[in-house]
Amino acid sequence: MSGKLRAAYILALGFAAGCQARIGDAPLGGPAPQPSVHPSPSATPSPTPSPTVAPDPPFSPAEARLHRLTKTEYQASVRDLLGADLPTPEDLEVDTTLYGFTTVAAGALTVGPRAAEQFETAALDLAGRIFADDARRTALVGCSPASVDEPCVRTFLERFGRRAWRRPLLAEELDRWQGVARTVAAQLQDPWAGLEMAVAGMLESPSFLYRVETGAPDPQHPERLKLSGYEVAARLSYFIAGTTPDDALLDQAASGALDTPAGIEAAARALLADPRAEAALLRFFGEHLRLDRLDGMTKNAELYPQMSPTLGRSMRAEIEGMIRDLVLQDDGDLRRLFDNSGAWVNDELARLYQLPGRFDQATTRAEHPAPTARSGLLTTAGFLALNAHASVTSPTYRGRFVRQFLLCDEIPPPPPGVNTNLPEPSASQGPRTLRSKLEELHLQNATCAGCHVRMDPLGFAFENFDAVGAYRTTDNGLPVDPRGQLDGRRFQSAKDLSLLIKDDPRLASCLSRMAYRYASGHLETTGETRVLKDLAQRFAASGYRLPDLVVALVTSDGFRYATPGS
């Protein structure tokens, strides 16, 4: 961009500064809405509730807030607005997580000075690419104006603004952005330059960078805010499709169709049939299972010669393939993730599993030959390698994952100053298994046992698999003992434990809670307890089908209402 064009852009944006007064255009560096500080209620339902248990509190939705687009959402939105073949900006802040999800962090993030520069550069670059190409700019604008005062210019700004800001622009906002275009066009004697700067400014606006949720008072419940149809459309689209709402969904918002649960259900089922839904829902599982850590996974190459720079990505592809085939494409029972003998492998992962046959570099569905010690997600190399150290396994990590991320049982961090390293082996003791060391260090030590008794006995189930997930029968030359118990229910192997998890009612409660957290973009509050319990019950009653959970979630009061923010 020339210095002359940039100067005109800065000057023109000063004209549009008035639109910064609305909440959708709050200053980029303004205070961030804070995540809920309410503790997450236990996800463990009691099979025989005591009559003395206090009733759940009345439903109270979470506070309304701004949600900054994640990097992935930003890139997808840009592609849908400007063209799928347009290079998307990569030089943006890396997404952070809060309470396990980037979407929750997005509800607490502001745009700092460095990020503001990156978004400005990205907006100017994107607009510059579009308007430097005669065919692209004409297709985007819909006409070839000789002046920015031609009627088609305002029609374009109205149409583009609604897509970019996910709501209709007010008349005064249209006036301001047409004024930006007019100012730049007059200075540079080029209406296209004026429109280029208007588009860049709208892409840099907080109304694009944030999902704005303000709601309006609900006449039936004055203490609540009911999200508008446009706000619901944005929530639906970013949750299910991973991108900005299209014109059809915005039209439904305009018609009032998204003001009722029935209308929202119809829209949600249409989005679930959209090809984009698969990638968006896989992203939820990827964040919940921490699959991004597989991309840069490292292990001791001397101890594990199977390790390669691409093995972690192969492991990630297997877990994603399992979820895609068993849960998303088949609309299957999500519990099949814990009870199947499938393997989604390429050549190097097939060799780690010692599968017979020939495989290439593409991920292919295969079967572990019977009898097999493997049974679904918890015995994939990806899960086992993620929850292990570089040189040895970790029953603690593996057990903690099952306890925290599948059963939603909170495990506090170690007390400050506690040495979590294993002591060096004593030559007088002879060889020992890791299990025997941990039983002495963690379970016989009163300081450690309170937490480790809830993790290690679950993790021992996976000791037949080493730190890269390869099967073994010995540890340090001694037989592996994978037996253990889950809250009084005994198992003999990892396969047994997987079946216990599959049939545990806490699984439905936990997974529905995590989906709610991800979709709503906030840590669930005590006021949402009833919504969460209803979701778990409806999920289980549906046969654990993910599409039914999605529909139950987006039609819930928790998804459609908010309370005024502090």
N, C-alpha and C positions, 0 to 999 in steps of 0.2 A: 504494500500500500504506500502510495506517495505521501510525503509529508503534508502536501496541500490537502489531499483527501482526508488524511487523519485529523488535521486541524479543523476542517469543516465538520467532521463527525463529532469532535469534542464540543464545538460551538453549538451544533444542532442539538446535541443531547441535553445541553443546558436548557434549551427551550422545552424539552420533554420532562424536565425534572419534577414538574407538578404531579406527574402520575406516580411519584414515589410515596405519596401520602397514604395510599391504600395499603392495607396489610399485605396484599399480594406484591407490592413493590416496596417493602420495607428496605431500608439501606442494607447493603450487602454485609457490612460489618456490624450490624445490630446485634442485640443480645439473643442468644440461642434459647429456644424453648427447651426446658429441661425434661429428661425422662422421668417417669413416675418413680417416686421413692418408696412406694408401698412394697412390702415384701411379696414375693410370689407365693401364693398359697400352695399347699402341698398338692401334688398331682395324684396322690395315692388314695383311691376310694376305699372306704372301709366296708368289707363285705357284710358286717353285722354292726351297723351304727348303734352307738349307745344312745338311749333316750335322753341322756344328759347333755349331749353335744349341742352346742349353740346353733341356731338356724343360720343359714347363710345370710349375709347382709343384703338389703335391698339393692337392686341393680342400679349402678351409677356409672355412666360411661366415662372414659378417659377424657382428659382435657383436649380441646382443639389445639392444633399446633401446625407449624410449617414443617414440611419434609423436603429437604434438599434432594434433588435427583442424585442417585448414585452414579458412578462413572458409567456403569453398564447401561443404566436407564437413560442417561444423557446421550450416549452414543446411539442407542436404539431409537430414541426420539428424533435425533438429527437425521438419521437415515430415513425414517418414515416421513419427515417433513420435507426433506430436500432431495431425496433420491437414494436408493439402496447402493448405488455404485459410487457414491461420493465418499472419498476418504474421510474417516471420522477422526477427530482429534485424539491423540494418544497422550500428549503431554498435559495430563490432568492429575490432580491429587489421587493417590491410591485410596480406594475405599477402606474405611476402618469398620470395625465391628463393635457393637455394644450389646451385651446380653446375648451374644452368639450370632447377631445378624447385622448386616450392613444397613438394612432398612430401619432398624431401631436407631443406629447411630445417625442415620440421615435425619431423624427427628430431633436431634440435639446439636447438629453441626451448623456453624456459621460459615461464612466465606471470608477467610483471612486475606490480607493484602496479596500474598503470593497467588492464592487461588483466584482472586479477583482478576489479577493480571492474566492468568491462564485462560479464564473464561472470556475475557475481552479479546485476547489473541485468537482464541478458537472461533468466536463469533465473527470477527473481522475476516479471518481466513475462509470460513465457510461461505459467508456472503460474497467474498471476493471471487471464489471459485465459481459460484453460480452465475454471477453477473458478468464475468469475463467471457462467458460462453453464450453466444446469441441464442442457440437452440434451448439451452437450459433456462435462461432468464425469461424467454418468451413463454416456455411451457409453465414456469412457475407463476408468472404474473397473469398470464392469460391474454395479454395484448402487448402492443408495441407503442406505448404512449409517447406523444410528442411533448406532453406536459404532465406534471404530477397532479394537475387539477382536473384531468380527464376523469369521467365517472368510473372507468374500469380500474383506476388506481385505488380509489376508495373501496371498491368491491374487492380488490385483491387484499388490501390491508385488513378488511373485515374478515375475509375467508382465512387468510394466513394467521391472523391474530387469534382467531378462535381455535385453530388447531394447535398453535404454539403455546397459548396460555390456557388452553383446555376450558375455555369459557368465552362467551361473547364479549367483545370489547365495548365499553361504554362509549357514548357519542363523543364525550370530551377526550377520551383516550385516542379514538380514531383521529380527532382533530389534531391532537398533539403529534402523533406519529406521521400524519400527512404533513404537518408543519416541519418535522425533521426533514422529510424528503424534499419539501419545497425549499428550505433554507440551503441545503447542500446543493440541490439542482441549480439554484440561482447563482451560487458562488462559482460552481464549476461548469455552468452552462451545459448540464447533462442530466436529463431526468433519470436515466438509469443509475447514475451515481447517487442521486437522491434516494432511490428505492433501495439500492444496496446498503446504504447507511441505515435506513429505517429497518430493514430486515436484520442487520447486525445488532442494532440496538434492542430490538425485540427479543433476540436470542440471548442477549446479555442481561436482560431484565430479570429481576427476581421472580416475576410472574412466570417465566419459563424455567428458571433454575430451581424453583421450589414448587412443590404441590401445596397449594394454599387451601386450608380447611378452616372456614370460619363458621359455617352453618347459620341457621336462623332459629329463633325461639320456636319451640313446638307448642302449639296452642293446647294440646292435651297434656303436655308435661312441661310447664314453664321453666322448670329447673334444667331442662335439657336443651341442647341445640341439635336440630335435625340437619344432617348434611344435605346440601343441595344436590339436585340430579347431576350437575356437572362435577361436583366433588366426589360423588359416588362413582361416576363414570371413570374418573381418574384413578380412584382406588381400585376399581375392578380391573381396568386395563393394565395398570402397572403390576398388579398381583398375578393376574392370569396370563397376560400376554407379554409382560415385561417392557411395555412401551406406552407412548402417549395414546389417548383414545383416538380412534378414527372418526370420520365424519358420521358414519352410521350410528356409532354409539353416542356421539354428541347430539345427533338428531333425536335419539331416544331420550336423552336428558332434557332437551328442549320441549319435547312433547309431554313430559311428566311421567313417562313410562318407568323411570328409575326412582319414582317416589314411593313405590310399593314393593314389598317383598316378592310378589309374583312377577313384577316387571324385572326386578333385579335377577331373579332366578332365570328367567328367559334369556336375559343378556349374558349371564354367566355361562349358561350351557352353550350358547353360541360361541363365546370366547374359548371354551374348553375344546370345541371342535376346530378352532383355528390352529393351523400348523405351528404358530408361534408359541402356543401354550406349552408344548413339550419342553422347549428350552427354558421357559420361564419357571416351570415347576421343578425341572431338574436343578435350577439354580437354588431353589429352596432346600432341596435335599443336599446339594453340594455344600451350602453354608452350614446346615445343621450337622452334617457329618464331618465338616472341616476338610473336605476333599482337596481344597486348594493347596494344602500343605504337602500333598503327594507330588506336586510338580517339581518342587525343589528338594525332595527327600534325599538324605545321605545316609549311608551305612558303612560300616567297616569293610572295605573291599577285600582285605585279607581273610576275614572270617566268612564273608559272604560273597564269593566270586560271581554269584548270579547278578549282583548289583551292577546296574549300568545307568548312564545318564537318562535313559528313556524308560526305565522300569517303573518309576513312580507314575508316569503318565499312562503307562499300560494298565497299572492297577486302578487308576482313576477311571479309565475307559471301561474296565470290567464292571465296577460298581454302577456307573451311569447306565451301562447296557442292561444290567440286571433290573434296575429301577424302570428303565424305559420299557423293556419287554414285559415285565411281570405286573407293573403297576399302571403305567401310563397308556400304553398301546392296547393292552388287553382289558383295561378297566378292571383289573383283577383285585383280589383280596390282598391288601398291603402286607398281611402277615406271611404271604408267600416268600417275602424277602428273607424269612428266618427258617424256611423249610423247603429247600429245593437243592437239587444236586447239579444245577447248571454251572457252567463256567463260560465267561465271555472273554476270550483270550486271543492274543496274537502269538507269534512264534516264541518270543522270549518268556511270556507268562506261561505258555503251555509247557515250556521246558522246566520252569520252576515247579509247576504242578506235576511234572512227569506224566503228562497226558500222552497217550499213544496217537499216532497219526502225524500228518504234516499240516503246518499252519503257516500263513504268510503274515505280513505286517498289519493287515486289516483285522479288526476285532471280529471274531466269529463266535457264535454260540455253540458250545459243546457240552458234554456231560462228564462229570467225574465218574469213572467206572465203579460199579458196586462190587464189594462194599466200600464205602468211603467214609472218612472221618469228617468230611466237610458237609455243611448244611447252611447254605445261604450267606447272607451279609457278614455275619460274625465270624465266618471262617474264610472269607476272602483274604488274599494276601494284602490287599489295600488296607482293610481294617486292622489286621494284625501288625503290619509294618508301621502304620501311623501311630499305633499305641504301643510302641516299643522304643528302646534306646538304640543308639547306633551300633552297640556291640552285643547287647543282651536283651532278652525280652523284658516285659514289665507287667506282671500280674496286677500291680496297682493301677497303672494307666488303663489297662484293658478292663479291669473290673469297675474302675471309676466311670469309664465311658458308658458301660451298660447301666450303671446305677443312675448317673446324672442325665444322660441324653436319651435313654430309652424308657426309663421309669420316672424321670423328673424327681429323683430323690437328691436333695441338696447335700453336698459334701463340702465342708469348710476347708479352706487351705491350711497347710501345716502352720503351726504356731511360729511366730518370728524366732529366728535363731536356731531352729531345729536343723540338724545335719541330716539331709535325706540321702546321703551317699552310703552305699553298702561298705562295711568295713573290709579291709583286705583279708583274704583267706589265711587261716592259720595252718602252717605246715603240719602241726601235730594232730589236727582234726581230720586230715585226709580229704578226699573229694566230697563235695556236697552239692545237692541240687539247689537251684535258686529258691525253690519252694521251701526247703528246710531252713535256708538262711532267713527268708522273710517271716516264716512262722516264729522264729526266735526273735528277730529284730522288731517286727511289727505287732504280732499277735500276743506275745508273751510280755510285752512292755506296756504297762498300764497307760503311759502317756500317749502311746501311738494306737493302742488297740481300739479305742473308742470309735475312730474313723476307719481304720484299716480293716476291722472285722466286717465292714460293710462293702469293702472293695476287693481285698486280696482273695477271699474264698471264691469270688466270681472269676477273678483273673486266672486262678489256678486251672480253670477249665481249658484255657488256651495254651497250656504249657507243652502240648504236643506240636506246637508251631513256633518256629524260631523267629528271630527279629525281622526277617523279610517274608515271613509267612509260609516258609517251606515246612513240610511235615517232618516230624522226627519222633523217635520213641525213647531217646535218652537225652539227658542233660548232664553234661560234665561226666559222661560215661556211666551214669546211673539211670535206672528206669524212671520215666516221667509218671507222676501221679496226678491225673487231671480231675480227681473227684472233688466234690465240694457241695455247697448248699446255697440256695437262694431263699432266704427268709423261711428256713425250716423245710424247704422242699429240696431233696437231695438229687444230685446228678452225677453221672459217671464220666461224662465227656463234654466237649464243646458242643457236640451235636445235641446231646440231652439238654444242655442249658439253652441252646437256641430254641428248642421246642417249648421249654418253660417260658421263655420270653414271649414267644408267639402266642401262648395261651394266657398270659398275664393280663388282667383287665387294665392294669396301669399303662400298658402300651398305648391303647386307644386314647387314654386321658392325656398322656404325655405328648404324643404326636399331634393331637388336635390342639393342645396348648401351644406347641411350637409353631404350628401353622398359623394360629391366631396372632401370635407375637410378630411373626414375619409379615403377615398381610396387613396388620393394623399399624405396624411401625412403632410400637411402644411396649414396654414391659407391662404385662397385665397387672391390674390392680385388684384389691380385695373387692371392690364394687362390681367387678366383672366375674366373680366366682360363679354365679348362676349361669351366665352365658357359657363359661368354660365347661361346666358340668353337662349342660344341655348339648354342647358340641360333641363331647365324648360319648354321650348316650346315643346320639343320632349317628355318629360314625360307626359305633359298634353295631347298631341296629341295621345299618346299610350293608353289613358284611364287610366292613373295613375298606370300602371302595373310596379311593381318593377323590374322584369327581363329586361324590355325594358329600364328602367332608367340605370341599370347596364351596359347594352350593349352600350347605348349612351355615358355613362361616360368613359368607357375604350377605346372606339374608338375615343374619342375627342382628339384634339391637346394638350389640357392641360395634358392629361394622358401620351402622347407619347413623349413630348418634354420638354426640360429644357433650362435654360440659365446658362452660366458658373458662378460658385459660387464666391463670393468675398473672 
